[in-house]
Amino acid sequence: MAKYQLLLPKMGESVAEATIIKWNKNPGDYIEADEAVMEIATDKVDSEVPSPVSGKLVEQLCNENDVVQVGSVIAVIETGGPEETQEAPTPPVEEPIEIPTVVDIPDAPQGPPIISEPIPGIDQLEVKAEETNDNGNGNGYKNSTRFYSPLVKNIAAQENISVEELDKIPGTGAEGRLTKDDLLNYLQNPSAITSAQQPKTAEPAEGTLPKPAEQAKEPEAKPAEPKATPATSVSGVDEIIEMDRMRRLIADHMVMSKQTSPHVTSFVEADVTNLVLWRERNKNAFEKREGEKITFTPIFIEAVARAIKDMPMINVSVNGTQIIKKANINIGMATALPSGNLIVPVIKKADELNLLGLTKAVNDLANRARNNKLLPDDVKDGTFTITNVGSFGNVMGTPIINQPQVAILAVGAIKKKPAVIETKTGDVIAIRHMMFLSLSYDHRVVDGALGGSFLRRVADYLEGWDLDRAV
């Protein structure tokens, strides 16, 4: 029987590793081609790893909660091939992915490290020698006889935890391995975890000397102050909720964006009466014919894509002193998940899709996002983002830029308002459907003239909607 080596697939240009969340198959189970073998998590999206072949799973080469590098062999599958024991050719291993390194700026003000990758996960930070007590060997954690994953070592370096302190933390992973969650729990309450493992004090054995720390300790000495821990509830009313993995990544990404880009937000109010009337007139026939509901989102995306083609310098990113003008217009749409978290699936080459194509793409990505079925490719390579704050009843917002992009548009709720309309016979007041649009942009490369003009152009496309447009 032939044996097939299943590799951890590449999941985007900036993704070098993934955490094994769950094995869906156990050794001895039969696997159909394209059937999910395991569930994994990266700093961008949760996903499944399918098997490209049919056969029996004979070996799992990693455990749940392990951090595995892209291109590593994760399982062996026995296929129904010839009787020879020759192994089936393995898929080509992807080129090694360069992990972004810390840029050390002398005499710079204290702050977060500047990294070359625009979306920094904590597992991507380089462990610097001076932070690890390495005695010159490049990584102090290598001196420990206990195995630590790169993720655990990087978190420890970020929190200034020495190798001696790390060795004392109990692990819940395979063979007592220290997992990321073990370390995060320790950081939340170090005294509770270490005291549970502390043996009772005993008299030193005859002929032995107390440790230097014990010699120096006086009974009346003031105990060292423990590390700061989250406030706990005394009354029993407050509840402490640990952030899940996705929420921690969102928090890091938002803080990084504000520290990276000087944000400016501009606003316009648009009269979208024709657009609302057109949708009301056509939505039932459209759904009956296409089997798809038409919402305002694909219409907003179409207007943004047209405005970007008019003003392409809003569709850029920044790399140091370089401005990278993007060839494709890839529009991300911020989508709220049932868990309360947020994800941004991307519609690739949105300017090349008609309204029907945009509608199908929007509905497909939104449905798969809510059902946790997005693939890594669905959330990468965005060049501009739209967030619909109006879906929550908000009239406007000041969104945070989705790095490495330089602008993000928030669309507010559509409200009926009295408005002044200019006519050939004079101005009149009428009830109109009005909405606010707000654009946050990176003032390093987008000035008020470009940001304001772009926002006005989007509003013009929405206000000039043709009531007789065929769909």
WOHUCOR-V788279 format. One record per residue. RES is the residue in one small letter. BURIAL is I if it has 24 or more other ideal C-beta (glycine too) atoms within 12 Angstrom, else O. Layout:
((RES	BURIAL) (RES	BURIAL))
This chain:
((m	O) (a	I) (k	I) (y	I) (q	I) (l	I) (l	I) (l	I) (p	I) (k	I) (m	I) (g	I) (e	O) (s	I) (v	I) (a	I) (e	I) (a	I) (t	I) (i	I) (i	I) (k	O) (w	I) (n	O) (k	I) (n	O) (p	O) (g	O) (d	I) (y	O) (i	I) (e	O) (a	O) (d	O) (e	O) (a	I) (v	I) (m	I) (e	I) (i	I) (a	I) (t	I) (d	I) (k	I) (v	I) (d	I) (s	I) (e	I) (v	I) (p	I) (s	I) (p	I) (v	I) (s	O) (g	I) (k	I) (l	I) (v	I) (e	I) (q	I) (l	O) (c	I) (n	O) (e	I) (n	I) (d	I) (v	I) (v	I) (q	I) (v	I) (g	I) (s	I) (v	I) (i	I) (a	I) (v	I) (i	I) (e	I) (t	I) (g	O) (g	O) (p	O) (e	O) (e	O) (t	O) (q	O) (e	O) (a	I) (p	O) (t	O) (p	O) (p	O) (v	O) (e	O) (e	O) (p	O) (i	O) (e	O) (i	I) (p	I) (t	O) (v	I) (v	O) (d	O) (i	O) (p	O) (d	O) (a	O) (p	O) (q	O) (g	O) (p	O) (p	I) (i	O) (i	I) (s	O) (e	I) (p	I) (i	I) (p	I) (g	I) (i	I) (d	I) (q	I) (l	I) (e	I) (v	I) (k	O) (a	O) (e	O) (e	I) (t	I) (n	I) (d	O) (n	O) (g	O) (n	O) (g	O) (n	I) (g	I) (y	I) (k	O) (n	O) (s	I) (t	O) (r	I) (f	O) (y	I) (s	I) (p	I) (l	I) (v	I) (k	I) (n	I) (i	I) (a	I) (a	I) (q	I) (e	I) (n	O) (i	I) (s	O) (v	I) (e	O) (e	I) (l	I) (d	I) (k	I) (i	I) (p	I) (g	I) (t	O) (g	I) (a	O) (e	O) (g	O) (r	I) (l	I) (t	I) (k	I) (d	I) (d	I) (l	I) (l	I) (n	I) (y	I) (l	I) (q	I) (n	O) (p	I) (s	O) (a	O) (i	I) (t	O) (s	O) (a	O) (q	O) (q	O) (p	O) (k	O) (t	O) (a	O) (e	O) (p	O) (a	O) (e	O) (g	O) (t	O) (l	O) (p	O) (k	O) (p	O) (a	O) (e	O) (q	O) (a	O) (k	O) (e	O) (p	O) (e	O) (a	O) (k	O) (p	O) (a	O) (e	O) (p	O) (k	O) (a	O) (t	O) (p	O) (a	O) (t	O) (s	O) (v	O) (s	O) (g	O) (v	O) (d	O) (e	O) (i	O) (i	O) (e	O) (m	O) (d	O) (r	I) (m	I) (r	O) (r	I) (l	I) (i	I) (a	O) (d	I) (h	I) (m	I) (v	O) (m	I) (s	I) (k	O) (q	O) (t	I) (s	I) (p	O) (h	I) (v	I) (t	I) (s	I) (f	I) (v	I) (e	I) (a	I) (d	I) (v	I) (t	I) (n	O) (l	I) (v	I) (l	O) (w	I) (r	I) (e	O) (r	O) (n	I) (k	O) (n	O) (a	O) (f	I) (e	O) (k	O) (r	O) (e	O) (g	O) (e	I) (k	O) (i	I) (t	I) (f	I) (t	I) (p	I) (i	I) (f	I) (i	I) (e	I) (a	I) (v	I) (a	I) (r	I) (a	I) (i	I) (k	I) (d	O) (m	I) (p	I) (m	I) (i	I) (n	I) (v	I) (s	I) (v	I) (n	O) (g	O) (t	O) (q	O) (i	O) (i	O) (k	O) (k	I) (a	O) (n	O) (i	I) (n	I) (i	I) (g	I) (m	I) (a	I) (t	I) (a	O) (l	I) (p	O) (s	O) (g	O) (n	I) (l	I) (i	I) (v	I) (p	I) (v	I) (i	I) (k	I) (k	I) (a	I) (d	I) (e	O) (l	O) (n	O) (l	I) (l	O) (g	I) (l	I) (t	I) (k	O) (a	I) (v	I) (n	I) (d	I) (l	I) (a	I) (n	O) (r	I) (a	I) (r	O) (n	O) (n	I) (k	O) (l	I) (l	I) (p	I) (d	I) (d	I) (v	I) (k	I) (d	I) (g	I) (t	I) (f	I) (t	I) (i	I) (t	I) (n	I) (v	I) (g	I) (s	O) (f	O) (g	O) (n	O) (v	O) (m	I) (g	I) (t	O) (p	I) (i	I) (i	I) (n	I) (q	I) (p	I) (q	I) (v	I) (a	I) (i	I) (l	I) (a	I) (v	I) (g	I) (a	I) (i	I) (k	I) (k	O) (k	O) (p	O) (a	O) (v	O) (i	O) (e	O) (t	O) (k	O) (t	O) (g	O) (d	O) (v	O) (i	O) (a	O) (i	O) (r	I) (h	I) (m	I) (m	I) (f	I) (l	I) (s	I) (l	I) (s	I) (y	I) (d	I) (h	O) (r	I) (v	I) (v	I) (d	O) (g	O) (a	O) (l	I) (g	I) (g	I) (s	O) (f	I) (l	I) (r	I) (r	I) (v	I) (a	I) (d	O) (y	I) (l	I) (e	I) (g	O) (w	I) (d	O) (l	O) (d	O) (r	O) (a	O) (v	I))
